Amino acid sequence: MECISVFDMLKIGIGPSSSHTLGPWRAAQRWLQSLERQGALDQVVTVKGHLYGSLSLTGKGHATDYAIFMGLSGTDPERIPITAIEETIQEIKKTGTLLLNGERRIPFSVENDLVYHRKFLPYHANGLKFEAVLKNGKKKTNTYYSIGGGFVVVQERKNAKKKEAAFNTFPHPIQTGAELLDYCAREKKGIWEIVLDNERSLRTDSQIDGELQRIWNTMLECMYIGCHTQGTLPGGLRVKRRAFDLHEKLKGDVPYDTPQEWLQSIRQTEVKFRQILQWVSCFALSVNEVNASLGRVVTAPTNGSAGVIPAVLMYYLVIENHAGNFEHIKEFLLVAGEIGSIFKKGATISAAMGGCQAEIGVSSAMAAGALTSLLGGTPEQVLMAAEIAMEHHLGLTCDPIGGLVQVPCIERNSMGAIKAINASELALGSDPKDAKVPLDKVVQTMWETAKDMSSKYKETSEGGLAVGVFLSDC
């Protein structure tokens, strides 16, 4: 049993991957904090990192190396200016030194001090180890696992009891969809209200609103940047950004200068029926093009699936309800976060463990349930929508070409968003009593499917499109 907040499921970070970029970045930060607690940080002479399994196989394409270097430099992925990332990396390469924790320069070679191991560690597919040599010649090492969505753990799970204790302090401790529905029925509340009760045991109302507003502002800014940026994506595949051209085709004549004004301008633009799908795709593509270029996004629940939830929320705001406000955004994010946590507790949100069903499938389920809540669905219909969305992503593989979060990842976000909207409509037009598959059963089935799936379809770039398409042809 684990205490998972909405803000664990929706994190602000740097692309292109929550498990391969944000997670390793956070792991490096945690290691430095551990050294500092031991009084060893100022004694470090050299450091070295080791990547294992999926982190090694697709680390270059996922910017895992950049994440390690930035984390060791003591920078924060939530706050650092995007332009400072490349500047810091170039400084490390040019000088052959690293400003450890932003405090003291030590020698560091990007070619030799980050080692890639093809073998998988037994605990998780995304393993990484840090080692430091101190002035007295002693070594300090720690091994971490990036388990998806920016979550980082050590194998021993030393804080497992603490997390279980925190879970039990929730007024409504929830492990499954069935338990969530029980609380809704008992308390006569909607899902978002049950989730809000739990969040209030961790934060004040003003803190909750402030963080949710910051998350939404990041999503909106990300879509805005993606829709207003031309060119090709980095990494060698020469993938053209498509959100810009699509946006130019769709946008109206209402002027704007900020992301908030942009949202209002879209609301004032006449949208024809066929353009609805194009707008949703535009929003989703824009986010993941920003993600693929090491931009700032919100993991939802991962970076690779970061476009689904903002695209569906924008669909609600610009198509379904022009009067939609922060209270609607708040409800959407609270419901989405809770659905994501149920999948994390019962299965996985890591593509390295479960394939892309664990990323796009979960994000589509989160968005479908959240949209259903805003459209007046009952708690049962909300979970039904989430189940429908995941049911039609079961078995989806993760096979990124060149190890990059671009093909087929970017397009999959638009597909996941469209499926979420469709799943919501199906649930709203159905009686949940007639449903044959409850959400908890599809969570269990997803996990069983993940365990049966070949490792070459789990973010290793050793199967599927990753080997079926030659880079020279791209």
N, C-alpha and C positions, 0 to 999 in steps of 0.2 A: 504494500500500500504506500502510495507516494503523494505528497502534497504538491500539486501542480497548479500554479496560478495561471490566469489568463496571460499575464505578462511573461510567463515562462514559454508559452506557446507562441506569442507574438512579440518577437524581439527585434530591435533595431540593430542592423549590422551592415557589413560590407559584403558585396557579392564576390565570386559567383556562387558559393556554396555554403550552406550553414554547417554541414558536417565536415567539409574539407577546407573551409576558409575561416568562418566564424569560430567553430569549435577549436581548431588548433590555435587560433589567435588567443582565445580565452584560456586554453591549456597553458600556453606560454606565460600568460599573465599570472595564472595560479601558481606555476612553478616558481616564478620570481617572488611571489608573496610567501611561498613556503620557505625559500632560501632566506628571505628577510626575517621571518619569524624565528629561524634557527640561528640568526646572527651571522649567516655565512655569505650574504649577498655582496658585501663589500670586500670579501676575500676571494671572489671569483677571478681566475686568471684567464680561462678559456671556457667556451661552451660549445656543445655539439647537439644536434637534433637527429633523431632516427624516425623514419616513417615506415609503417608496415601495412601490408594488405592493400586495401582500396586506396588508402591515403598515398601509398607509394605508386600504385599503378596509374592513377589518374590525378596525382597531386600537381603535376606541372600545369595541366589544363584547368585545374580548379584553383590555381593560385595558392596552393597550400604553402609553397615556399615563401611567397610574399607574406602570408599570414604569420608564419613562424618568425620571420625577420621583424615584422611590425610588432608582434607581441613581445618579443625579447627586447625591443626598443622601448617598451613601456607605454605604447600609445593605446588609446581607447577606440575601438571600432565604431562606437556610437557617436563620438564627438569629433574625431579627427577630420580636418578638411580633406576632401577627396584628392585634391592636387598634392597634398603633402605625402601621400603614399608613394607615388613614383619618385618624388624628390628624395625621400628617405632611402628607398631601395637603391637609387643611383648613387647616393652618398656612400652606402655600404659597399657597393661594387667598386667604386672609384678609389676609396681609401683603404679597403681591406680591413676596416674596423667597424665595430657596432657599438652604439651608445647604449650600453646595458641599462635597462630600466630608465633611460633618459638621464642617467647620472654620470656614468664613467665609461670611457672608451676602452674596449678590449679588442685584440686582433680577431678577425672573423672572415672566413672565406666562404662565399656563397656556393662555390663548387665543392668544397671538401668538408665543410662543417654542417651540412645537412645531407644525411645518408639515406638512400632509398633501398628498402629491403622488400623483395617480392613476397616473402613469406607472410602468412597471416598469424597473428597472435591468437591464442585460443579463446580469449574472452569476447572479443568483438572484431569485426572486419576493419575498423578504423582505429589502429593503435599507433601511438607515438611515444617516444621516450626522449627525455632530456638528460644530459649529463654535464656536469661542471667539474673542472679541476680547480682546486683552491690553492692558495699560496703555500700551504703546508704540504701540498702533493696529494691530499686526500680527494676522493671523488664523491660527488653528490648526484644521485640519479632519482628520477621519478618517471613512472609510466602512466599515461592517461589514455582514455578512450573517448573519441568523439562519436556519440551514439545517435546523432541526428538532431536537427533543429537547433543547433548551437549548444545542446546539452553535453557536458563533459563530466566523466566519472573516473574514479580509480577502480581497479578490479575489486579491491576489498570492500568497496562501498562502505567506508568507515562511518559515513553520515547516514546510513540507511535507517538506523533506529531514530535518529533525530528527525528524519523526513516522515517516518511513520507516526511519531509523536505529534508533529505539526499537522499531519493529515487528520488525526483524531481530534484536534482542537477546532477543526472546521465545524460550524454549526450543522452543515450538511455534507459529511464526508462521502464522496461519490467515487466508486470504482467502475461502475457499469451503467449502461443506459437504463436498465431496469431500476436501479437504485435512484437514478435521477428522476424517473417518472414517479416513483413512490413519493419522493420528497415534494414534487409538484402537486400531487394529489392530496397529500397530507396537509401541506401548508396552503393549498389553494392559490398557488403562485405560478407564474410563467417561468420558463427555464432561466431567462436572463435575471429574474429576481432571485432565484435560488443561488445562481452563480455570484450575484452581487453580494448576497449575505455572506458567502464564503470570503470574498475579497475584502469585505469590511472587517474580517477578523485579522487581516494582514496590514491594511492601510486605512487611512481616513477617506471620506468621500471626496474631498478636494484632491487628495493624492491620486485616487482612482481616476477621477475625471481628467486631471492633468496629464496622467500617463496615457490614457486612451486618446486624448486630444493630440498628444505628441505622436502617437502611433499613426493616427489618421492623417495628420499633417505630413508625416514622412511618406505615407502611401500616396497622398495627393501630389506632393512635390515630385515623387518618383515618376508618376504617370505624366506629369507636366513636362519633366525633363525628357522623358522618352519620346513624347509626342512632338518635341521641338528640337530634336537632335538628328542630324543627317550623318551619312557616311557608312563605314563598314565596322564590324565588331573586331576587337583584337583577337589574336590567337592563331591566325594562319588559315582559317577556313574561308576567309573573305566573305562572311555572311553580311549581306546588306541589311541595314536597319529598315524595317518596313513600317513602323508605327508613324514615322514622319509623313510619308506619302499618303498613307491611309487617313491620317488626321487632316491633311491638307484637302483631301477629297471630301471629307465629311463636315468640316467646320463651317460655321456660318459667318456672318459679317459683324457680329457684335464684338467690339474691341475689348481687350483685356491686357493686364500687365502682370498679374500675379496668379498663382495656382488657384486661389479662391475666386478671383474674378473669372478665370478660365472656366471653372465649374459652373458659375452662373451664366456664362455665355453659352455653354452647351445646353443648359436648361431652356434658354431662349431660342435655340435653333430648332426649326421644324425637322423632326425625324420621321422619315418614311419607314414603313414596315420592314422593308428589306435592309435598311440601314441599321436596325437595332443590333443584328448579329455583327455587323461590321464595327459598330461602336464598341461592343463588348470585346471583340477580338483586338481592336485598337488599344483599349485600356490594358488588356492582358499582355500583349506583345510589348507595349511601351515599358512596363515594369521589368520584364525579363531581358529586354535589351539593355536597360540600365544595369541590371544585375550582372549580365555577361561582360560588362565593361568595368567591373570593379566599382560600381556605384553603390549608393546607400539605399537599402531596401528594408522591408520588414519581413522576417521569416514568418511564413504563414501556411503550414507550420515550418517550412524549410525555405531556403533561398531559391532552390530550383523550382518550387511551386509558388513563389511569392506573388505571381500575377493574378491568380484565380480569385482570391478574396477581395482585393481592391477592385477588380473588374466587375464582380457581381454587386458589390456595394455601390459602385458608380452607376451600374444599371438601375438599381433601385432609386438612386437620387436623381438621375437625369431622364429616366423613362417612366418609372412607376409612381414616383412621388416628388414633384418639384418643390414641395414644401418640407421635404425631409430635412431634419436638423440634427444637432449633436445628440439628442436623446435617441434618435433612431440609429445613428452610428454606434452609440454606446451599446444599445441592445444587440445590434448585429455582431459586434466584436466580442461581447460577453458570451453569446451563444456559440459563436464559432470557436472561441477558445476552449469552451467546455467540451464540445464534440471532439476537438483535436486531442484533448487530454485523455478522453476515453480510449481513443485509438492508441495513444502512446502507452497507456497503462495495460491495455489488453493485447497489444501487438507491437508495432514499431512505426516510427516515422523516419526511419533511416533507409535510404535506397540501397546502401551497402549491405543491409540486412534483409530488405524486403522487396527490392526492385522499385520501379516508379509507382507502383500501386501505393506504396508507403508515402509518397510525396504528392503527386498529382491526385491520386485517389482520395487521400485523406483531406487535402485542401478542397477538393470538389465537394466532399461530404460536409465539411465545415461550412462552406459557402451555401450549400443547398439548405442545410438546417437553419442557418442564420437568416437567409432570405425568407424562408417559410414563416419564421417567427414574425418578421416585419410585416408580412402580408396577411397576418391574422390567423395563422395556423395554430392548432392546439399543440401542446407538448408532444403528444403522440405523433402528430403529423410532422413535426420538426424532426423527430428521430427517424420517421419513415423516409423523409426526404434524404437525410444523411445516408441511410441504408441503401436507397435506390442509387444514389450517386456512386457509392463505393462498389456496389454490386456490379456495376458496368465498367469498373476499372480493375477488377480482380485479374491477377496474372500479368499486369502491365510491367514490362521489363525496363530496366535502366541500362541503356547501351549507347552512351554519348559518343559521337564520332570525335576522334582525336582527344578524348578525355575532357572535352570542352562542354560547358553547360549552355549549348547553343542548338545543335541539331541532334535529336528532335525536340529538345527540352523547351525551347521558346514557344513553338507552335502548340505543344501539349498544354500549355497554360490557357490558351484560348479555347482549346477543346474541353478542358476541365471546367472552365467557366460556363460554357454553353451547356454542358451536361448538368451542371449544378442548377441552372435556371430551369431546365427541362425537368429535372428530378423534383424541384420545388412545385412546379405546376402539376405534376403527376400526383404528388402527395396531397396537395390542396384539393384535388378533385377526387380523392379516395377516402374510404372509411378505413382507418388503421386496423380495425378489427378484422378486415379481410386480408391483411398482409400475411404472407406466408413466411417471411424471413425477418425476424427482429434485428435491430441494430447489433446487439451483442453477438448474435450468431454470425453476422457478416464480419465483425471484428475478429472473431475466432477463426473464421474461414480464411480471412486475409493472412493471419499469422501462420496457419497451416500451409497455405499456398506459398508463403515466403520461405518456409523451411524446406519445402519440396523443390523450390526453384534452384536451378543450377547457378553456381557462383559466378559464372561468366555473364549472367544477366543482372548482376547486382553491382553496378557502378564500377566495373573493372575495365570496361572497353575491350573485353576479350570475346564478345559475342554479339549477335544481332547486327544492327546497322553499323556498329563500330568496326566490324570486320568485313561487312558486306559492301561497304562503300569505301573506295580507295581515296585517300587524302589527295592524291594527285589529280583525281577527277573533280574535286570540289572547286 
